[in-house]
Amino acid sequence: MPVTALYAVAVCLACGLWQQRLWLQLAALAVSTYLMVLANNRHGLIRIYSRMVSCAYLMLWMAACYLFPSAGAGLMAVCMAAFHTILFHAYQDKQAVGTVYYAFCFIGIASLGFVQVLWLVPVWWALLATKVLALSSRTFAASLLGLLTPYWLGGSYYIYRHGLQAAADHFAALARFAPLCQIGTLTLPQLLTLSLVALLGMVGTAHFLRTSYRDKIRTRMIYEYLMVSEGAQILYIVLQPQLADQLLPALIVTTAPLIGHFAALSQGRMANISFIAIVVLLVSMACLHLMLC
């Protein structure tokens, strides 16, 4: 973890951390990384002592370092990491009203900057019912209140500053769709980064499905939640690739535990070779983006 953190700081400096005073973005990266550490510790994502989830998260973020200067991307990463970390505490507790409320508050906060994230909420409701096993009429109502709370707190100020039309335009974006599957709108570096993150998610998924019998049932349910959420996000990006930069931080949050599980628990010569290849690919992707900056 210290080596990975030093590498991340070096990449952030190369992205203009000092020259452009990107301290807020660095703070968001630090907070989201801490939340990934917390998720691993509190929910036992890896059955041995390992920091591989947070290391994988940092490596994936640096592979997409062109997003680092974006405050919106940092906010999305923090909100998604907080959402999952909090929501998993509601496992098998249909009375966990407060937990579900606070988790969905972070989705509401994320939607203030990227309202299209609300299209993923039905997927998370379904997962709350089938994988977290915590959906009830009370927790469903709590999730709605959580989504609305950021708008109650900030809506009046936003309308005061920008007017009712701006508020209406914010939600009107939910109904605006570009032509489906226009992958050609992505630049080659964007496409390579998305493909790499999605590929690593698939590798982690395949490894977990092959070895999941060694994990506790609760851990299996959490990883199944992550797999479905990952698939939904990839499908969303394929259908609406113009939203790729906004959705990539959320995809990184769900991919990190999957590939971290593979890196920490896979064994054998091929596993060692694969680990080295993954590190080389991630570092090469970061170098590519730095050269293009």
Secondary structure, 3 states (H helix, E strand, C coil): CHHHHHHHHHHHHHCCCCCCCCHHHHHHHHHHHHHHHHHHHHHCCCCCCCCHHHHHHHHHHHHCHHHCCCHHHHHHHHHHHHHHHHHHHHCCCCCCHHHHHHHHHHHHHHHHHCHHHHHHHHHHHHHHHHCCCCCCHHHHHHHHHHHHHHHHHHHHHHHHHHCHHHHHHHHHHHHCCCCCCCHHHCCHHHHHHHHHHHHHHHHHHHHHHHHHHHCCHHHHHHHHHHHHHHHHHHHHHHHCHHHHHHHHHHHHHHHHHHHHHHHHHCCCHHHHHHHHHHHHHHHHHHHHHHHHC
